Amino acid sequence: MTFPKEAHMSMKDLPKLERPYEKLEHFGPQALSEAELLAIIFRTGSRNIRAVELAQRLLALEKDEGIYGLYQYSLDELMNIKGIGRVKAIQIKAVLELSKRISRHQAAVKYRINSPASIASIYMEEMRYLKQEHFKIVLLDTKNQIIGSQDITKGSINSSIVHPREVFKYAIKKSAVGIIMLHNHPSGDPSPSKEDIAVTKRMKEVGELVGINLLDHIIIGDGLYISLKEREVI
């Protein structure tokens, strides 16, 4: 669909209390839809379409997931969507990254790392929508507090790609006492594969040799997780 070359349509054309800025001022951010919140970030629309309508059209691309579906788009993919362009694509990526960091921080403050659920809650939103397998480690001190994390690799998780050298060199550098491994299953099903189990056992053995305990390996699915410690693999 193409639009005639007209000036950008303004939200000022809407009734005052239907404008996202004024609506937020009067009723609070919780009263706004996802499209209205995005429209505030966009500030302006595109040719012949207001910012709210542009946001609604963008969210409609992922009917089942809404705004969460935007996590899967790269910057270039967003820029290729009609009406988005470079600036709005950058705004979207910045907002999504902020939301991930806020979610991670709030979870870290709320929970002490003393169970698989506590660590899964921190990284669930970051990893559940990834379209490729990502493998990372989380480093803990003697009080089970997070002192760092590191992305190790992307792609299928197997013993030839996930090498103990890469896993433990960062942990040694940060003087970690224990580590937790995490990776996601893009299918949404966190059930462990034979390779997942083999990698876990191998890292457990290496950790014992270098004096850094592998406390768990958590597999993230779509809103679900499986702890290989709870499965007694570790």
Order of alpha helices (4+ residues) and beta strands (2+ residues): alpha-alpha-alpha-alpha-alpha-alpha-beta-beta-alpha-beta-alpha-beta-beta
